[in-house]
Amino acid sequence: MAEHIGERIQKIRHDRGYSLSELAEKADVAKSYLSNVERNIQSNPSISFIEKIADALNVSINLLLYGDRPAPELLDPEWSELVQEAMTSGVSKKEFKDFLEYQKWKRDQQE
């Protein structure tokens, strides 16, 4: 049976020695919601929640989502390389988004 995200969160929380209350406070999420996710009552938490928990536990979002399985390949290798190059060269997410918006605007002007 596949492990759910809540089970992974709970396992990592226990490994880190955090109580439910401690992790909820550290991640700035509701303790009751965290409990519901861990018990798989809430099985589809928001990406914002996942980001907060990953940050509080100091793990990657991929680890919470996929466990030890490799994440599904969303980008072809060339796109992945370009994104990695942008990240390592110091391009911020905002700068990257602004560049994309400019390119869309420029294309629209040509049409």
N, CA and C atoms as a LAMMPS dump frame, in Angstrom:
ITEM: TIMESTEP
0
ITEM: NUMBER OF ATOMS
333
ITEM: BOX BOUNDS ff ff ff
-5.0000000000000000e+02 5.0000000000000000e+02
-5.0000000000000000e+02 5.0000000000000000e+02
-5.0000000000000000e+02 5.0000000000000000e+02
ITEM: ATOMS id mol type element x y z
1 1 1 N 0.836 -1.184 0
2 1 2 C 0 0 0
3 1 3 C 0.877 1.243 0
4 2 1 N 0.525 2.231 -0.803
5 2 2 C 1.305 3.454 -0.912
6 2 3 C 1.161 4.298 0.351
7 3 1 N 2.246 4.89 0.743
8 3 2 C 2.257 5.755 1.913
9 3 3 C 1.658 7.11 1.534
10 4 1 N 0.827 7.651 2.393
11 4 2 C 0.211 8.958 2.162
12 4 3 C 1.116 10.064 2.689
13 5 1 N 0.886 11.26 2.193
14 5 2 C 1.696 12.404 2.611
15 5 3 C 1.649 12.601 4.123
16 6 1 N 0.481 12.4 4.716
17 6 2 C 0.351 12.562 6.162
18 6 3 C 1.222 11.586 6.937
19 7 1 N 1.31 10.366 6.441
20 7 2 C 2.164 9.367 7.095
21 7 3 C 3.633 9.767 6.998
22 8 1 N 4.03 10.333 5.849
23 8 2 C 5.417 10.789 5.704
24 8 3 C 5.697 11.954 6.656
25 9 1 N 4.747 12.9 6.741
26 9 2 C 4.924 14.035 7.647
27 9 3 C 5.07 13.544 9.084
28 10 1 N 4.183 12.645 9.484
29 10 2 C 4.216 12.13 10.852
30 10 3 C 5.532 11.41 11.15
31 11 1 N 5.99 10.597 10.216
32 11 2 C 7.242 9.859 10.412
33 11 3 C 8.418 10.824 10.571
34 12 1 N 8.502 11.808 9.682
35 12 2 C 9.601 12.775 9.755
36 12 3 C 9.497 13.604 11.033
37 13 1 N 8.274 13.983 11.4
38 13 2 C 8.062 14.736 12.643
39 13 3 C 8.584 13.939 13.834
40 14 1 N 8.234 12.656 13.888
41 14 2 C 8.722 11.804 14.978
42 14 3 C 10.243 11.682 14.935
43 15 1 N 10.807 11.494 13.728
44 15 2 C 12.268 11.397 13.577
45 15 3 C 12.969 12.652 14.086
46 16 1 N 12.333 13.816 13.908
47 16 2 C 12.915 15.093 14.341
48 16 3 C 12.639 15.364 15.821
49 17 1 N 11.772 14.555 16.432
50 17 2 C 11.467 14.717 17.847
51 17 3 C 10.478 15.829 18.148
52 18 1 N 9.685 16.225 17.152
53 18 2 C 8.684 17.278 17.365
54 18 3 C 7.354 16.671 17.777
55 19 1 N 6.684 17.34 18.704
56 19 2 C 5.299 16.99 19
57 19 3 C 4.435 17.616 17.91
58 20 1 N 3.194 17.205 17.848
59 20 2 C 2.253 17.773 16.886
60 20 3 C 2.161 19.293 17.089
61 21 1 N 2.055 19.703 18.35
62 21 2 C 1.95 21.135 18.672
63 21 3 C 3.196 21.899 18.244
64 22 1 N 4.36 21.314 18.503
65 22 2 C 5.613 21.984 18.144
66 22 3 C 5.729 22.197 16.635
67 23 1 N 5.406 21.165 15.858
68 23 2 C 5.505 21.31 14.402
69 23 3 C 4.476 22.309 13.894
70 24 1 N 3.268 22.249 14.415
71 24 2 C 2.231 23.193 13.985
72 24 3 C 2.672 24.632 14.251
73 25 1 N 3.246 24.869 15.424
74 25 2 C 3.711 26.211 15.763
75 25 3 C 4.889 26.628 14.886
76 26 1 N 5.845 25.716 14.713
77 26 2 C 7.035 25.999 13.901
78 26 3 C 6.65 26.303 12.452
79 27 1 N 5.644 25.592 11.928
80 27 2 C 5.218 25.77 10.534
81 27 3 C 4.142 26.838 10.39
82 28 1 N 3.636 27.328 11.51
83 28 2 C 2.546 28.317 11.506
84 28 3 C 1.304 27.789 10.777
85 29 1 N 0.906 26.566 11.184
86 29 2 C -0.324 25.953 10.66
87 29 3 C -1.186 25.523 11.843
88 30 1 N -2.447 25.308 11.578
89 30 2 C -3.349 24.883 12.647
90 30 3 C -3.032 23.452 13.072
91 31 1 N -2.923 23.257 14.374
92 31 2 C -2.632 21.927 14.919
93 31 3 C -3.695 20.916 14.482
94 32 1 N -4.959 21.315 14.512
95 32 2 C -6.04 20.399 14.134
96 32 3 C -5.932 19.992 12.665
97 33 1 N -5.554 20.944 11.811
98 33 2 C -5.41 20.639 10.382
99 33 3 C -4.231 19.686 10.16
100 34 1 N -3.109 19.954 10.838
101 34 2 C -1.947 19.081 10.746
102 34 3 C -2.313 17.672 11.202
103 35 1 N -3.03 17.576 12.289
104 35 2 C -3.469 16.272 12.79
105 35 3 C -4.336 15.557 11.758
106 36 1 N -5.251 16.296 11.141
107 36 2 C -6.123 15.695 10.121
108 36 3 C -5.331 15.223 8.905
109 37 1 N -4.298 15.964 8.53
110 37 2 C -3.455 15.54 7.406
111 37 3 C -2.696 14.276 7.79
112 38 1 N -2.107 14.273 8.966
113 38 2 C -1.342 13.098 9.401
114 38 3 C -2.211 11.848 9.482
115 39 1 N -3.47 12.01 9.871
116 39 2 C -4.361 10.85 9.997
117 39 3 C -5.112 10.555 8.692
118 40 1 N -4.746 11.267 7.633
119 40 2 C -5.336 11.096 6.299
120 40 3 C -6.836 11.41 6.272
121 41 1 N -7.294 12.206 7.208
122 41 2 C -8.672 12.702 7.165
123 41 3 C -8.74 13.801 6.103
124 42 1 N -7.697 14.621 6.086
125 42 2 C -7.521 15.627 5.037
126 42 3 C -6.395 15.089 4.151
127 43 1 N -6.754 14.543 2.987
128 43 2 C -5.759 13.846 2.167
129 43 3 C -5.216 14.683 1.018
130 44 1 N -5.672 15.928 0.891
131 44 2 C -5.208 16.757 -0.214
132 44 3 C -4.847 18.159 0.291
133 45 1 N -3.782 18.259 1.091
134 45 2 C -3.426 19.566 1.641
135 45 3 C -2.937 20.519 0.554
136 46 1 N -3.06 21.807 0.821
137 46 2 C -2.641 22.823 -0.149
138 46 3 C -1.127 22.831 -0.291
139 47 1 N -0.666 23.371 -1.412
140 47 2 C 0.779 23.471 -1.627
141 47 3 C 1.393 24.42 -0.6
142 48 1 N 0.65 25.434 -0.19
143 48 2 C 1.137 26.356 0.832
144 48 3 C 1.405 25.609 2.141
145 49 1 N 0.482 24.743 2.531
146 49 2 C 0.64 23.931 3.736
147 49 3 C 1.875 23.039 3.597
148 50 1 N 1.994 22.381 2.453
149 50 2 C 3.123 21.471 2.219
150 50 3 C 4.44 22.232 2.275
151 51 1 N 4.488 23.428 1.685
152 51 2 C 5.703 24.244 1.723
153 51 3 C 6.083 24.605 3.152
154 52 1 N 5.096 25.004 3.95
155 52 2 C 5.355 25.389 5.349
156 52 3 C 5.888 24.2 6.148
157 53 1 N 5.278 23.031 5.954
158 53 2 C 5.71 21.833 6.682
159 53 3 C 7.104 21.414 6.233
160 54 1 N 7.342 21.423 4.924
161 54 2 C 8.668 21.052 4.405
162 54 3 C 9.737 21.978 4.978
163 55 1 N 9.448 23.268 5.007
164 55 2 C 10.401 24.236 5.539
165 55 3 C 10.642 23.993 7.033
166 56 1 N 9.575 23.769 7.787
167 56 2 C 9.704 23.54 9.232
168 56 3 C 10.472 22.261 9.544
169 57 1 N 10.303 21.25 8.695
170 57 2 C 11 19.973 8.904
171 57 3 C 12.369 19.936 8.222
172 58 1 N 12.663 20.998 7.45
173 58 2 C 13.918 21.087 6.71
174 58 3 C 14.088 19.911 5.745
175 59 1 N 13.035 19.637 4.983
176 59 2 C 13.068 18.602 3.95
177 59 3 C 12.527 19.204 2.655
178 60 1 N 12.741 18.513 1.556
179 60 2 C 12.23 19.001 0.276
180 60 3 C 10.737 18.708 0.154
181 61 1 N 10.082 19.518 -0.636
182 61 2 C 8.67 19.285 -0.928
183 61 3 C 8.522 17.931 -1.616
184 62 1 N 9.469 17.595 -2.494
185 62 2 C 9.417 16.299 -3.195
186 62 3 C 9.413 15.137 -2.212
187 63 1 N 10.205 15.245 -1.147
188 63 2 C 10.238 14.16 -0.159
189 63 3 C 8.862 13.99 0.479
190 64 1 N 8.207 15.095 0.807
191 64 2 C 6.869 14.987 1.4
192 64 3 C 5.867 14.422 0.396
193 65 1 N 5.951 14.859 -0.843
194 65 2 C 4.989 14.416 -1.851
195 65 3 C 5.218 12.981 -2.312
196 66 1 N 6.48 12.612 -2.519
197 66 2 C 6.779 11.333 -3.162
198 66 3 C 7.561 10.347 -2.304
199 67 1 N 7.994 10.762 -1.126
200 67 2 C 8.791 9.872 -0.295
201 67 3 C 10.121 9.585 -0.967
202 68 1 N 10.544 8.344 -0.931
203 68 2 C 11.821 7.956 -1.524
204 68 3 C 11.725 7.702 -3.021
205 69 1 N 10.486 7.673 -3.547
206 69 2 C 10.326 7.479 -4.992
207 69 3 C 10.807 8.725 -5.714
208 70 1 N 11.358 8.561 -6.888
209 70 2 C 11.73 9.763 -7.643
210 70 3 C 10.479 10.524 -8.06
211 71 1 N 10.585 11.822 -8.068
212 71 2 C 9.463 12.654 -8.516
213 71 3 C 9.235 12.415 -9.998
214 72 1 N 7.995 12.479 -10.439
215 72 2 C 7.753 12.316 -11.864
216 72 3 C 8.445 13.431 -12.653
217 73 1 N 8.966 13.093 -13.799
218 73 2 C 9.662 14.074 -14.632
219 73 3 C 8.639 15.002 -15.253
220 74 1 N 8.637 16.247 -14.826
221 74 2 C 7.682 17.222 -15.329
222 74 3 C 8.254 18.013 -16.497
223 75 1 N 9.558 18.148 -16.519
224 75 2 C 10.224 18.899 -17.578
225 75 3 C 11.175 17.987 -18.326
226 76 1 N 11.317 18.248 -19.619
227 76 2 C 12.337 17.481 -20.325
228 76 3 C 13.699 17.955 -19.819
229 77 1 N 14.733 17.156 -20.005
230 77 2 C 16.044 17.477 -19.41
231 77 3 C 16.587 18.855 -19.805
232 78 1 N 16.34 19.292 -21.027
233 78 2 C 16.85 20.594 -21.453
234 78 3 C 16.199 21.738 -20.68
235 79 1 N 14.867 21.661 -20.461
236 79 2 C 14.177 22.678 -19.668
237 79 3 C 14.68 22.64 -18.226
238 80 1 N 14.847 21.443 -17.677
239 80 2 C 15.355 21.316 -16.307
240 80 3 C 16.711 21.986 -16.171
241 81 1 N 17.562 21.785 -17.178
242 81 2 C 18.899 22.374 -17.168
243 81 3 C 18.825 23.905 -17.226
244 82 1 N 17.921 24.429 -18.063
245 82 2 C 17.755 25.881 -18.158
246 82 3 C 17.268 26.475 -16.839
247 83 1 N 16.3 25.824 -16.219
248 83 2 C 15.781 26.307 -14.937
249 83 3 C 16.887 26.258 -13.884
250 84 1 N 17.637 25.168 -13.854
251 84 2 C 18.736 25.042 -12.894
252 84 3 C 19.778 26.125 -13.122
253 85 1 N 20.088 26.397 -14.384
254 85 2 C 21.061 27.445 -14.706
255 85 3 C 20.561 28.81 -14.231
256 86 1 N 19.274 29.093 -14.439
257 86 2 C 18.702 30.357 -13.97
258 86 3 C 18.822 30.462 -12.453
259 87 1 N 18.522 29.375 -11.766
260 87 2 C 18.583 29.38 -10.292
261 87 3 C 20.013 29.608 -9.803
262 88 1 N 20.965 28.903 -10.383
263 88 2 C 22.342 29.017 -9.906
264 88 3 C 22.972 30.35 -10.281
265 89 1 N 22.455 31 -11.317
266 89 2 C 23.012 32.296 -11.711
267 89 3 C 22.403 33.443 -10.906
268 90 1 N 21.464 33.114 -10.018
269 90 2 C 20.922 34.13 -9.127
270 90 3 C 19.662 34.806 -9.625
271 91 1 N 19.053 34.295 -10.686
272 91 2 C 17.803 34.865 -11.181
273 91 3 C 16.704 34.524 -10.175
274 92 1 N 16.007 35.559 -9.696
275 92 2 C 14.935 35.321 -8.732
276 92 3 C 13.682 34.83 -9.458
277 93 1 N 12.769 34.265 -8.69
278 93 2 C 11.497 33.825 -9.279
279 93 3 C 10.757 35.015 -9.877
280 94 1 N 10.794 36.136 -9.174
281 94 2 C 10.103 37.33 -9.672
282 94 3 C 10.72 37.792 -10.991
283 95 1 N 12.041 37.818 -11.074
284 95 2 C 12.707 38.221 -12.318
285 95 3 C 12.348 37.273 -13.459
286 96 1 N 12.304 35.991 -13.156
287 96 2 C 11.969 34.995 -14.175
288 96 3 C 10.524 35.196 -14.648
289 97 1 N 9.603 35.411 -13.701
290 97 2 C 8.207 35.651 -14.061
291 97 3 C 8.066 36.938 -14.874
292 98 1 N 8.786 37.978 -14.451
293 98 2 C 8.742 39.246 -15.194
294 98 3 C 9.24 39.052 -16.627
295 99 1 N 10.299 38.292 -16.788
296 99 2 C 10.829 38.012 -18.119
297 99 3 C 9.785 37.279 -18.973
298 100 1 N 9.12 36.291 -18.391
299 100 2 C 8.084 35.557 -19.13
300 100 3 C 6.937 36.483 -19.532
301 101 1 N 6.519 37.335 -18.606
302 101 2 C 5.444 38.278 -18.915
303 101 3 C 5.851 39.228 -20.035
304 102 1 N 7.093 39.683 -20.008
305 102 2 C 7.592 40.552 -21.071
306 102 3 C 7.581 39.832 -22.417
307 103 1 N 8.024 38.583 -22.414
308 103 2 C 8.045 37.812 -23.658
309 103 3 C 6.63 37.617 -24.211
310 104 1 N 5.664 37.363 -23.328
311 104 2 C 4.271 37.217 -23.768
312 104 3 C 3.766 38.531 -24.351
313 105 1 N 4.064 39.637 -23.655
314 105 2 C 3.639 40.945 -24.138
315 105 3 C 4.266 41.236 -25.498
316 106 1 N 5.537 40.96 -25.64
317 106 2 C 6.251 41.206 -26.896
318 106 3 C 5.643 40.387 -28.042
319 107 1 N 5.33 39.14 -27.778
320 107 2 C 4.715 38.268 -28.787
321 107 3 C 3.347 38.802 -29.172
322 108 1 N 2.565 39.244 -28.187
323 108 2 C 1.241 39.792 -28.452
324 108 3 C 1.316 41.06 -29.297
325 109 1 N 2.355 41.868 -29.099
326 109 2 C 2.526 43.094 -29.873
327 109 3 C 2.83 42.803 -31.345
328 110 1 N 3.492 41.675 -31.587
329 110 2 C 3.867 41.312 -32.956
330 110 3 C 2.692 40.725 -33.726
331 111 1 N 1.704 40.238 -33.03
332 111 2 C 0.55 39.593 -33.7
333 111 3 C -0.456 40.579 -34.19
